[in-house]
């Protein structure tokens, strides 16, 4: 499970005093509200203070809910923490509690927990860059928000970046031009004849203009989450049409977990995925990345080159992990850094050549 979640703190005023001093009734209200919000109760614990006041703790499968009452002030303090992806249920629970406790005023603060720790602001998304770094971007409208089997997927509209695809607080790509990103991730392929290209991760879809330049006739797009394909088709139709409109070019989409069925042997691969795959697998991260790169290597011809966006230069642990993997199983390995938009500090890229054999 990814180390992240939504922590909602609320203060309810002018509640029913008798309810706030009755452990049995308060427990019934909280357990009923938890069920109504679609959350799962595990256990309940309470303490009645002298002369008044109750602390009620419910352990839920998603984390916990705590109520602390002040009957003499008709006040309730609410603490709700849920793991990643349960923000809509958290909001539903808060609304149910507000109604059940007859509060006529509430104040709330939402805190993003885990890899990113910050108080959430309205119409602002904080993009987790890992290793303590993040970037906040204001947006005008949330166009889509949904939860796939693996992760939270959102489409936001920004005045500066256009539509943005955000997956678990990580920016996958945005509509407006990203020429610097294209220059850097395509640098190893300049002057190369590439007829068949493998794109891994939806961020690579920003490379459509590069595809026209190199004239690739066969193109495969791999993504970890099948729901991402549907979101791209619906909310980024122009981008999707650029990939599919060329009748002379073969194009196919493949879910990473089903990658063994890809029969094309590509001349090259460009990889831009989450290097923190906790949402997709419980495997050790190094094992996961070695297996993923082994599968990519098996789909690229010997002597073909791959290029990887490794993430922020601040993520030294991730960069060193990729260096070990690439040095052990590829040749002509190189790393470089460059400043690209929407990144905390420099971004690290890596390039390597596929060998005939792969050692996991």
Buried (B, 14 or more C-beta within 10 A) or exposed (E): EBEBBBBBBBBBEEBBBEBBBBBEBBBEBBBBBBEBBEBEBEEBEBEBEEEBBBBBBBBBEBBBBBBBBBBEBBBBBBBBBBBBBBBBBBBBBBBBBBEBBEBEEBEBEBBBBBBBEBEBEEEEBBBBBBBEBBBEBEBEEEBEEBBBEBBBBBBBBBEEBEBBBBBBBBBBBBBEEBEBBBEBBBBBBEEEEBEBBBBBBBBBBBBBEBBEEBEBBBBBBBBBBBBBBEBBBEBBEEBBEBBEEBEEBEBEBBBBEEBEEBEBBBBBBBBBBBBBBBBBBEEEBEEBBBEBBBBBBEBBEEEBBBBBBBBBBBBEEBBEBBBEBBEEBBEEBEBEBBEBBBBBEBBBBBBBBBBEEBEE
